Amino acid sequence: MTSTPTHRAIDAVWRIESARIIAGLTRIVRDVGIAEELAQDALVAALEQWPQSGIPDNPGAWLMATAKHRAIDLWRRNKLLDRKHQEFGRELEAQQELAVPDFDAALDDTVGDDLLRLVFISCHPVLSPEARVALTLRLLGGLTTDEIARAFLDPEPTVAQRIVRAKRTLSEAHVPFEIPRKADLAARLASVLEVIYLVFNEGYSATAGDDWMRPALCEDALRLGRILAELAPNEPEVHGLVALMEIQASRSAARVSESGEPILLLGQNRALWDQLLIGRGFAALDRAEKLSRSRGPYALQAAIAACHARALTPEATDWPRIVGLYAELAQLAPSPVVELNRAVAVAMASGPAAGLELIDTLTSEPSLKAYHLLPSVRGDFLFKLGRFPEAQQEFARAASLTRNARERDLLLDRARACACAQSSRD
């Protein structure tokens, strides 16, 4: 898109309004692929007309109306019947006389329900995790295929095919455009939260590439989380995830130096932490805890993040409480990664030897074999214990496993520091 004020305005409007438009259209045509095509037609019309006619007073309504007219035209040409199963075709044919009023009513109904349905369909378990992420960013984040590809360092054709296959899978599986029934809601909601958290984590600590963080992805995940919290206000884990992301995002400015090098938690300038985001995180955590007596995995992680946020200095951190929260999380959602994080907290509360003892029970864990943070954490404990040659080997191994260039440089610097410390001792 050419970068002119009008085109930038259209891009901004599209990011804000596209999900609402696609959601309303999907309820009408019952096919998320067709709905997106209709919305894209409206976007093309805006790109063609607005530079000459000017931006409408209500650009979102203009896009919605244009997309609605495209949908009506499509229905009238009977093309929709060729794209959908016969049962839906017979239903449309029977209601031909009422078509236009039905379209108007469908698009004017409560937007929130449609958006929530779109969230659930884009994160449907019938899709692979990679497809859920791509489709969610496309439909709800308003990102282009190129933007998604660049964010995750995937080839654009790969992402494009992933999105096409996802929409085809949803259509062929006849996935209903609805909010799951109570019996299925918990499992489906877990999938939605997982997708949003995957997007946030990739932005917070990029798995590969030259940048340690990709702030735009964090912002997209936060926006999706906040929308979901408005659409599902009584779900405690939704607020738990929002709390976790708000608090984690509050550290963004302190996590990277001016030249782009990573700054680890204990070395960060806490004056740079965003107090507005921290406050929002505390409020979301409080809401999650009031909605449920027992905290879920996201609320527990948010409570851990809150312990760091409340500490004005690293020394003021309540590490015993963090150890307890990780123990609670390990019981609720056991995993080797949780145990690795618990080992870090134990080391901070009781000393590196205690942490190393826990870490050594994880070294044979198959799922952590290629996980660079295991040797990184082990190297840190060994360094603090003065076992510099062993620490150097661990940092070097961690550097060989990470695909992020900034993180690799940091780990190699720590390996060199081990060599220097050993030389000084000798």
BELNOR-V85760 format. One record per backbone hydrogen bond with DSSP energy under -0.5 kcal/mol. CO is the residue of the C=O (numbers start at 1). NH is the residue of the N-H. E is the energy in kcal/mol with one decimal. If there is no record, write none. Layout:
{{CO;NH;E} {CO;NH;E}}
This chain:
{{2;4;-1.6} {4;8;-2.9} {5;9;-2.0} {6;10;-2.5} {7;11;-2.4} {8;12;-2.2} {9;13;-2.6} {10;14;-2.7} {11;15;-2.2} {12;16;-1.6} {13;17;-3.1} {14;18;-2.5} {17;21;-2.2} {18;22;-3.0} {19;23;-2.6} {20;24;-2.2} {21;25;-2.4} {22;26;-2.5} {23;27;-1.6} {24;28;-0.9} {25;29;-2.9} {26;30;-2.4} {31;35;-2.5} {32;36;-2.2} {33;37;-1.9} {34;38;-2.4} {35;39;-2.2} {36;40;-2.7} {37;41;-2.1} {38;42;-1.7} {39;43;-2.0} {40;44;-2.6} {41;45;-2.2} {42;46;-2.1} {43;47;-2.3} {44;48;-1.9} {45;49;-2.5} {46;50;-2.4} {49;52;-1.1} {49;53;-3.1} {50;54;-2.6} {56;59;-0.6} {58;62;-2.0} {59;63;-2.4} {60;64;-2.3} {61;65;-2.9} {62;66;-2.5} {63;67;-2.6} {64;68;-2.5} {65;69;-2.3} {66;70;-2.2} {67;71;-2.2} {68;72;-2.5} {69;73;-2.6} {70;74;-2.5} {71;75;-2.5} {72;76;-2.7} {73;77;-2.1} {74;79;-1.4} {74;80;-0.8} {75;78;-1.3} {78;82;-0.7} {79;82;-0.6} {79;83;-0.8} {80;83;-1.0} {80;84;-1.0} {85;89;-1.7} {86;90;-2.7} {87;91;-1.8} {88;92;-2.5} {89;93;-2.4} {90;94;-2.3} {91;95;-1.2} {93;96;-1.2} {95;98;-1.3} {96;99;-1.3} {98;102;-2.1} {99;103;-2.3} {100;104;-2.2} {101;105;-2.6} {102;106;-2.6} {103;107;-2.1} {104;108;-1.3} {105;109;-0.9} {110;114;-0.9} {111;115;-2.5} {112;116;-2.4} {113;117;-2.3} {114;118;-2.3} {115;119;-2.3} {116;120;-2.1} {117;121;-2.3} {118;122;-2.4} {119;123;-1.2} {121;124;-1.2} {124;127;-2.2} {128;132;-2.6} {129;133;-2.3} {130;134;-2.2} {131;135;-2.8} {132;136;-2.4} {133;137;-2.4} {134;138;-1.9} {135;139;-3.1} {136;140;-2.5} {136;141;-1.4} {137;143;-2.4} {144;148;-2.2} {145;149;-2.5} {146;150;-2.6} {147;151;-2.2} {148;152;-1.9} {149;153;-0.6} {149;154;-2.1} {155;159;-1.9} {156;160;-2.8} {157;161;-2.5} {158;162;-2.1} {159;163;-2.3} {160;164;-2.4} {161;165;-2.9} {162;166;-1.9} {163;167;-2.4} {164;168;-2.2} {165;169;-2.8} {166;170;-2.3} {167;171;-1.9} {168;172;-3.1} {169;173;-2.3} {170;175;-2.1} {171;174;-1.1} {176;178;-1.6} {181;184;-1.4} {181;185;-1.4} {182;186;-0.6} {184;188;-2.2} {185;189;-3.1} {186;190;-2.1} {187;191;-1.4} {188;192;-1.9} {189;193;-2.7} {190;194;-2.1} {191;195;-2.1} {192;196;-2.2} {193;197;-2.5} {194;198;-2.5} {195;199;-2.2} {196;200;-2.3} {197;201;-2.9} {198;202;-2.0} {199;203;-1.5} {200;204;-2.5} {201;205;-2.9} {203;214;-3.2} {207;403;-0.8} {209;405;-3.1} {212;206;-2.2} {214;217;-1.4} {214;218;-1.2} {215;219;-2.5} {216;220;-2.3} {217;221;-2.6} {218;222;-2.6} {219;223;-2.5} {220;224;-2.4} {221;225;-2.7} {222;226;-2.7} {223;227;-2.2} {224;228;-2.5} {225;229;-2.3} {226;230;-1.5} {227;231;-2.1} {228;232;-2.5} {230;233;-0.5} {232;235;-1.6} {234;236;-0.8} {235;238;-0.8} {235;239;-1.3} {236;240;-2.2} {237;241;-2.4} {238;242;-2.2} {239;243;-2.6} {240;244;-2.3} {241;245;-2.6} {242;246;-2.8} {243;247;-2.3} {244;248;-2.5} {245;249;-2.9} {246;250;-1.2} {248;251;-1.6} {249;252;-1.7} {250;274;-2.5} {251;254;-1.5} {251;255;-0.8} {252;255;-1.2} {255;263;-3.0} {257;260;-1.9} {261;257;-2.8} {264;267;-1.5} {265;268;-1.4} {268;270;-1.0} {269;272;-2.1} {270;273;-1.1} {273;275;-0.8} {274;278;-2.0} {275;279;-2.6} {276;280;-2.2} {277;281;-2.5} {278;282;-2.7} {279;283;-2.1} {280;284;-2.3} {281;285;-2.6} {282;286;-2.6} {283;287;-2.0} {284;288;-2.3} {285;289;-2.5} {286;290;-1.8} {287;291;-1.4} {288;292;-1.0} {296;300;-2.4} {297;301;-2.1} {298;302;-2.3} {299;303;-2.2} {300;304;-1.9} {301;305;-2.4} {302;306;-2.4} {303;307;-1.4} {304;308;-1.3} {305;309;-2.2} {306;310;-2.0} {307;311;-0.8} {308;311;-0.6} {310;312;-0.6} {313;316;-1.0} {314;317;-1.5} {317;319;-1.8} {318;322;-1.8} {319;323;-2.7} {320;324;-2.1} {321;325;-2.3} {322;326;-2.5} {323;327;-2.1} {324;328;-2.0} {325;329;-2.4} {326;330;-2.6} {327;331;-1.5} {328;332;-1.9} {329;333;-3.5} {335;339;-1.9} {336;340;-2.1} {337;341;-2.3} {338;342;-2.4} {339;343;-2.1} {340;344;-1.5} {341;345;-2.0} {342;346;-2.7} {343;347;-2.4} {344;348;-2.0} {345;349;-2.0} {346;350;-3.5} {347;351;-1.8} {351;354;-0.6} {351;355;-1.5} {352;356;-2.8} {353;357;-1.9} {354;358;-1.3} {355;359;-2.5} {356;360;-2.6} {358;361;-1.1} {359;362;-2.3} {359;363;-0.6} {362;365;-1.9} {364;366;-0.5} {365;368;-1.5} {366;369;-1.5} {368;371;-1.4} {370;372;-0.8} {371;374;-1.5} {371;375;-0.6} {372;376;-1.7} {373;377;-2.6} {374;378;-2.4} {375;379;-2.5} {376;380;-1.8} {377;381;-2.1} {378;382;-2.5} {379;383;-2.5} {380;384;-2.1} {381;385;-1.4} {382;387;-2.7} {383;386;-1.7} {386;388;-1.3} {387;391;-2.3} {388;392;-2.8} {389;393;-1.8} {390;394;-2.0} {391;395;-2.5} {392;396;-2.3} {393;397;-2.2} {394;398;-2.5} {395;399;-2.3} {396;400;-1.6} {397;401;-1.0} {398;401;-0.7} {398;402;-1.7} {403;209;-1.5} {403;405;-0.6} {404;408;-2.4} {405;409;-2.2} {406;410;-2.0} {407;411;-2.4} {408;412;-2.5} {409;413;-2.3} {410;414;-1.8} {411;415;-2.0} {412;416;-2.2} {413;417;-2.0} {414;418;-1.6} {415;419;-1.7} {416;420;-2.4} {417;421;-2.4} {418;422;-2.3} {419;423;-2.3} {420;424;-2.5} {421;425;-1.8} {422;426;-2.4}}
